[in-house]
Amino acid sequence: MREIENWLSDEELESIYTSSYWNDIEQEKKKEWWIEDGNYKRCLDYLDSSKLIYEYQESEKFIKEFSGESIKIVDLAAGIGWTSVLLSKLSNVREVHAVEISKHRLGSLFEHSVKMLEGNSNKIFRYLGSFYDLKFDDKSVDIIYMSQAFHHADKPLKLLNECDRVLKDNGRIILVGEHFIGIKRIMRRFLANLIKRREFTTNFYEMFTPDQELGDHYYRRSDYYFMFGSMGYSVKHQHLKSENVI
């Protein structure tokens, strides 16, 4: 595979929100994503049981129907690269550019993903970098892909602005692995706060505070529509059996 291109110094990497967690190898070894030992079955079983592979397959439809036979895709917060690898196998995809802040995920684990899923490494480019500061030219990208990524942004509108800058006028942003908070979960959290903690609040963002270690943020469907709509995007939400694609 091509060598990783470093967009960040060590100091810049350390300053990124939650980067210390995602670069903690001992933590990573506990996860299904740890495939450095060649145990691909555990990861593949997880992709299947979590329905992530199903979500990916559904999202492929939006790529295959995209006009053009030489598509450039940017995979943000690409992790171990399993989505990048699958994207590289599509015939109408020319290049896949994977951006990630975890050194070992982008490095050895990514290379194992290419073996695990039999990807086309000639199409793949890797960058150690922040998705707030993409080193791509304006209007140079056809599709931006994010799997379990968007809700990790602590500045979502800044992320969208950067995506909008590099996307072509007819470009698309595809999100998978986003778990929006529905009314039933909101009501359960409201009652739990009221009964267990003796706290009364109807403020969604007080009930669902970000996870400061993992960097998870919680949104309602209306929040996604508002954020993307404010940037001028039309939004198509596809409700799957267990997950959601925007």
C-alpha positions in Angstrom: 0.0 0.0 0.0 1.0 3.6 -0.3 2.7 5.2 2.6 0.5 7.3 5.1 0.6 11.0 4.5 0.9 12.9 7.8 -1.1 16.1 8.0 -0.5 16.5 11.7 2.5 16.8 14.0 2.5 14.8 17.2 1.7 17.9 19.1 -1.2 18.7 16.8 -2.5 15.2 17.1 -2.4 15.3 20.9 -4.5 18.5 20.9 -7.4 16.9 18.9 -10.5 16.1 20.9 -10.5 12.5 22.1 -7.4 11.6 20.2 -5.7 10.1 23.3 -8.5 7.5 23.6 -8.4 6.5 20.0 -4.6 6.2 20.1 -4.6 4.0 23.2 -3.5 0.6 21.9 -4.4 -1.2 25.1 -8.0 0.0 24.8 -8.1 -0.9 21.2 -7.0 -4.5 21.8 -10.2 -5.1 23.7 -12.4 -4.2 20.7 -13.7 -6.3 17.8 -11.7 -4.0 15.5 -8.4 -5.4 16.7 -7.4 -7.6 13.8 -3.6 -7.3 14.0 -3.5 -10.9 15.2 -5.2 -12.1 12.1 -8.4 -12.9 13.9 -10.7 -11.6 11.2 -13.7 -13.7 12.1 -14.4 -11.7 15.2 -14.5 -8.5 13.3 -16.5 -9.9 10.5 -19.0 -11.3 12.9 -19.3 -7.9 14.6 -19.9 -6.2 11.3 -22.7 -8.6 10.7 -24.3 -8.7 14.1 -24.2 -4.9 14.5 -25.8 -4.5 11.1 -23.0 -2.2 10.0 -22.3 -4.3 7.0 -26.0 -4.1 6.1 -26.0 -0.4 6.4 -22.9 -0.2 4.2 -24.5 -2.3 1.5 -27.6 -0.1 1.5 -25.4 3.0 1.2 -23.7 1.5 -1.8 -26.9 2.2 -3.8 -26.3 5.9 -3.4 -22.8 5.5 -4.8 -23.6 3.2 -7.7 -26.3 5.5 -8.9 -24.0 8.6 -8.7 -23.3 10.1 -12.2 -19.8 9.5 -13.5 -17.5 6.5 -13.8 -14.5 8.0 -12.0 -15.6 8.9 -8.5 -13.4 10.3 -5.9 -14.5 9.5 -2.3 -13.2 10.8 1.0 -13.8 8.4 3.9 -13.7 10.6 7.1 -12.8 9.1 10.5 -12.1 5.9 8.5 -11.0 3.8 11.5 -9.5 0.5 10.5 -10.6 1.2 6.9 -13.2 -1.5 6.3 -15.5 1.0 4.6 -12.6 2.4 2.5 -11.7 -1.1 1.4 -15.2 -2.0 0.4 -15.5 1.3 -1.5 -12.3 0.6 -3.3 -13.9 -2.5 -4.9 -16.7 -0.5 -6.6 -16.1 -0.3 -10.4 -17.2 3.4 -10.6 -14.9 4.5 -7.8 -11.5 5.8 -8.9 -9.9 6.9 -5.6 -10.7 6.4 -1.9 -9.1 8.9 0.5 -9.2 7.8 4.1 -8.7 10.4 6.9 -8.2 9.2 10.5 -6.6 10.3 13.8 -5.7 6.9 15.1 -2.2 5.9 14.1 -2.5 2.2 14.6 -5.9 2.0 13.0 -4.7 3.9 9.9 -1.5 1.8 9.8 -1.4 -1.9 10.5 -5.1 -2.4 11.2 -6.0 -0.7 7.9 -3.6 -3.0 6.0 -5.2 -6.0 7.6 -8.6 -4.7 6.5 -7.4 -4.8 2.9 -6.5 -8.4 3.3 -9.6 -9.3 5.3 -12.0 -7.8 2.7 -9.8 -8.2 -0.4 -9.7 -4.5 -1.4 -8.0 -2.7 -4.2 -5.1 -1.0 -2.4 -4.1 0.8 -5.6 -7.2 3.0 -5.2 -6.6 3.8 -1.5 -4.8 6.9 0.0 -4.3 7.3 3.7 -3.9 10.5 5.8 -3.3 11.0 9.5 -5.4 14.2 9.9 -8.3 16.1 11.3 -11.6 16.1 9.4 -11.9 19.8 10.3 -8.9 20.5 8.1 -8.9 18.6 4.9 -5.9 19.1 2.6 -8.0 18.7 -0.6 -8.7 21.4 -3.2 -12.0 23.2 -3.2 -14.7 21.3 -5.1 -12.5 18.3 -5.8 -14.5 15.5 -4.2 -17.5 13.6 -5.4 -18.7 11.9 -2.2 -17.8 12.2 1.4 -18.5 9.1 3.4 -18.8 8.8 7.2 -19.4 5.6 9.0 -20.0 6.0 12.8 -18.2 9.3 12.4 -20.4 12.4 12.2 -21.6 12.1 15.8 -17.9 12.2 17.0 -17.6 15.8 15.8 -17.7 18.3 18.7 -18.1 21.1 16.1 -20.5 19.5 13.6 -21.1 22.7 11.6 -17.4 23.3 11.3 -17.1 19.8 9.9 -20.0 20.4 7.5 -18.4 23.7 6.3 -15.2 21.8 5.5 -17.1 19.0 3.7 -19.0 21.6 1.7 -15.7 23.3 0.7 -14.2 20.2 -0.9 -17.4 18.8 -2.4 -18.3 19.4 -6.0 -21.5 21.2 -6.6 -23.3 17.9 -7.3 -21.5 16.1 -4.5 -23.0 13.9 -1.8 -22.4 13.3 1.9 -23.4 9.8 3.1 -23.7 9.0 6.8 -24.1 5.6 8.2 -24.0 4.3 11.8 -25.8 7.4 13.2 -28.1 6.6 16.1 -30.6 9.5 16.4 -32.5 9.8 19.6 -36.2 9.1 19.3 -39.1 10.2 21.5 -39.2 6.9 23.4 -35.6 7.2 24.5 -36.1 10.9 25.4 -39.1 10.0 27.6 -37.1 7.2 29.3 -34.3 9.5 30.0 -36.7 12.2 31.3 -38.3 9.8 33.7 -35.0 8.3 34.8 -33.7 11.8 35.6 -36.9 12.7 37.4 -37.3 9.5 39.5 -33.7 8.5 40.1 -31.8 11.8 40.2 -34.7 14.1 41.2 -33.8 16.3 38.3 -36.4 18.0 36.1 -35.3 19.1 32.7 -36.9 19.0 29.3 -33.7 20.3 27.6 -32.5 17.6 25.2 -28.9 18.6 25.4 -28.9 18.5 29.2 -30.5 15.1 29.2 -28.0 13.7 26.6 -24.6 15.2 27.3 -21.6 14.2 25.2 -19.4 11.4 26.2 -16.1 13.2 26.8 -13.9 10.1 26.6 -15.4 8.5 23.4 -16.5 11.8 21.9 -20.0 10.6 21.2 -22.7 13.3 20.7 -26.4 12.7 20.5 -28.9 14.1 18.0 -32.5 13.9 17.1 -33.6 13.4 13.5 -34.6 17.1 13.5 -31.1 18.1 14.5 -29.6 16.3 11.4 -32.2 18.0 9.2 -31.5 21.3 10.7 -27.7 21.1 10.4 -27.6 19.8 6.9 -30.5 22.1 5.8 -28.7 25.1 7.2 -25.9 24.3 4.7 -28.3 24.1 1.8 -28.4 20.4 1.5 -31.5 18.4 0.7 -31.7 15.4 3.1 -32.8 11.9 2.4 -33.2 9.7 5.4 -33.6 6.0 4.9 -34.9 4.0 7.9 -33.5 0.5 7.9 -34.5 -2.5 10.0 -32.2 -1.5 12.8 -30.1 1.4 11.8 -30.4 4.7 9.9 -28.7 6.2 6.8 -28.9 9.9 6.0 
